[in-house]
Every structure is written in C-alpha cells, then in structure tokens.
C-alpha cells in the first residue's frame, strides 16, 4: 500500500520555530516583569498551542483576564515576526519535492493558530506545494483530539494516510484517528518519548523518512 497523503506536524517536524517562539515570549514576559527562559527550554513548552505554552512559561497561574491580556500581547508579537529566526530542517525541501513527484499530497496539521501556521508555511515552504494547512481554529478542538484530521480524512481513506510528528501529542492523535504514524526524532521530542507513547517507527533525520517512503513506493510498484 502506497500512501496517498502525508500529514505533517509543523513545529519540530518541518520547521525549527523555537527561536521565534522564544523571542516573542521572552520579549513580552520581560516587559511584564516575569522570568524569561533559554530557547532550548521552550522545547518542553510547545506542542499544545500558545495558550498552553504561556501556562508553562509563567512561574504561577494568573487571573484569566491578566492571562488573556499577556497572551494577546504574545500573539501579536509572534504574528508580527513569525519566521525571521525559524528554519526548515535539513532535508525537508528535498523530501517535499519527492512527495510531489510521487503524487503524494502533503498536509500540515498543527495546534498553532491557523493564521500563524499559514504565514509560516507560505513564508518557508513557498516552493513546496501543500494541499492543506490545518491549524487551530474555533471549528475543531486542538490535537490530540483528531476531529480536524477526521474531517479532512472524509476526503481520503484512512489507510492511505501517514502522519508524521515529533511529540506525544501527535502520537496520540494518530492513534485516535487510526492512521499510520512515523516519529520525527529530529524534533523537540525524543525518540524514547515517542516510543513510550506508542510510536513504532521513528527516524532521526528527514533523509531517513525520505528514503523510507521512496523504498516503500518502489516495493509497491514492483508487486
């Protein structure tokens, strides 16, 4: 069976967005008088959306009104400059180009706000056709609830879909959606964490995933 669609997580899978996330959060946190964090610390804060990242970045819970005010400032800071420090992981362009050549659709599925996700994809993946960007919106709950993916899957059978992500959130989403999964061990989550969450196949570089998909297609073509 050859996959017809590969559904990618965004942060930590296609793009290293931590430098821009950290810069936006730290700028506002410092102005508001809260402690800031090294960029690498945000690896453990991302994956659930900006609201959850702020909860984890703050030293203590805040009243809802104050929390939402700070979150709004961070959102505006991030929207104004979402890609100046972010970079595609090595090998992603080659992988995406090959998927296009193989007539495999590509989808980006993220807990990042829909607008910000679209800005990042258009800014950094503008040479790589992406069939759909599924970001966080009022229409569907965030991952690991698979509702947004299930809505997309109404257009394609689940057996033809592969999901690729770097976090336990992504693993759980794939399990609940009943689609195949490959762990992006080059991202923010470790291979050990992915395995414990239930991921059976994990790679440490996009080139490994690239090779796997090409070889899988060649085997299927020969059958």
N, C-alpha and C positions, 0 to 999 in steps of 0.2 A: 504494500500500500504506500503510495506516494502522497505526501501532504499537499493539500491544495492551498492552505493558508498557514502562515506562521505569525503568531500573535506575540509581540514583544512587549515586555515591560520597558519603561523609559529610563528612569534614574538607576544607575548601577548596572544597566544591561546594554543599552545602546549608547548612553551618554554619561560621562562623569560630570554631574551637575553640582557636586558638593561645594566647589569653590564659590559658585554664585549663591547657593543657598546659604552657606555660612556667612558670606559677606553681607547679604541682606538682613539676616537675623542679627548678626553681631552689631551691625550699624545701629539698628533700632534698639536692641537691648542695651547697648552702651548709652545711648541718648536717654533711655528711660531709667537708667541707674541700676540695671541688672547685670550680673556677671556674663561675660562672653565666653565662648568655647573655641578651642582649636578646631580647625576644619575637619580633622580626622574624627573628632568626637561625634560630629553630625552623622557619621555612618550609622550609628545606632539610633538616631532620632528620625530618620526618614523612612518612607515606605507606606505611611498611613495618611499622608496629606499634610498640608501646612499647619492645620489646627493641632493635630497630634504632635507634630514636631515642636510647636511652641509649648505645649504642655510639658514635654520632656526637657525643653531647654530652660524653662523657668525654675528657680530654686524652690518655689512654693506655689500652691494654687492661688488664683486671683478671682475676685468677684467677676461675674460674667460680663458686666459692662466694661470693666477695665481690660479684661482679657480680649474681648472683641475689638476694643479700640487699638490695642497693640497689634493684634493680628491684622487688622486693616492696614496699619502702617507698614507692616512687613510685606503684605501682599502688594501694596503699591510700590514699595522699594524693589521687590522681586520682578514685578511686571515691567518696571522701567528699565531693567538691565538683567535679563534672564540668561544671556548666552555669552557675555564678553569673556568669562573665565572658563566656561564649560567646554568640553572637548569630547568628540566621538572616541570610543575605544578603538585602538589599532585593530584593523581588520574588518570593521563594521561596514565600511563603504564597499569593500570587495564582496562581503557576504550578501549585502542587499542587492548589489548588481547581479550576482549569480542567481539569486532568487527570482529576480525579474526575468533573466534569461531562461530560467526553468519554468516560467509561467506560474510561479507560486505567489499568491497575494501576500502582502505584508500589512499588518495591523499593529498600531501602537495602543496599548491598553495600560492606563496609569491612574493612580489616585491623585495625580496632580490636577489642578483646576484645568478644565477644558481649554480655556483661552491661553493660559500659560503653556500648556502642553503643545498646542498648535503653534505658538510662537517658536518654541524650541525646535520642533520638527521642521518647520518651514525655514528656520534660520540655519540649522546644522545638517539637516537631511534634505536640503532643497534639490539636490541632484539625484535623489533616490526616491522613486515613486512609492508612496504609501497609500494603500487603499482606504484606510480609515484611521482616524485618531479618536480613541475613546478615552476621554478624560472625565474628571469628576464633575458631576452636574446634579441638578435637583431631580433629574429624571430617574436616576438609579442610585442605590447605596454604593459606597466605595468597596473595593476589594477588602477582605476576601469574599464578600457577597458577590456571586458571579452573574447577577442579573443583567448587567450591561453586556457582558460577553454572551450570555444566553440569547439576548435579543439579536446580537449580530449573528450568532450561530443559526438562527432561524433561516438565514440565507445560505448556509452550508452545513453539511452533516458533521457531527462532532468527530467522527472517525477520521476526517480529513484535516483536522486542526492540530497544530502543535503549539504549545505555549512555552515561552522562554522567559525566565525571570531570575532575579538574584536573591529573593527574600522568601522567608517562610510564609509571608502573606500570599505571594504568588503561588507557592506550592499548594496551599490550602485552597486557593481559588480554582486551580486546575482540578484538584480532587473533587471539589463540589460541582464543577462543571462537567466532570467526567471526560476530560481531554488529556492527551499525552503532554508530558512536561519534560523539559530539559533545564537543569540548573545552570545559571550563568555564574560560575565560580570565580570569575574575574571581577565581580561587582562588589557590593557593600556587605553581602552576607557570605559567610564561609561555606565551603563545601560540607564541612561537618554539620553545620546548622541545617543546610538543605537536606542532607541525608536523614537527619533525625526527624525532619518534618515530613519525610516520605518521598523525597525525590530519588529516583532510582538511577537516573543518568545525569551526570554533571560534567561540565568541561571547565577548564581553567583559562581558556583563551577563545575569542571568537573564531580564530582559524580552525580550532578543533571542531566547533559546531559546523563551520563551513564544509570541512572535509566529510563530516558525518552525513550531512544532507546530500552532498554530491554522490557519495558512495551508495547511499540508500537509494537514490534515484537510478543509478547505474544498475544496481542489483534488480530493481523492479523492472527496468527496461529490458533486462535480459531474460526475465521469466516469461 
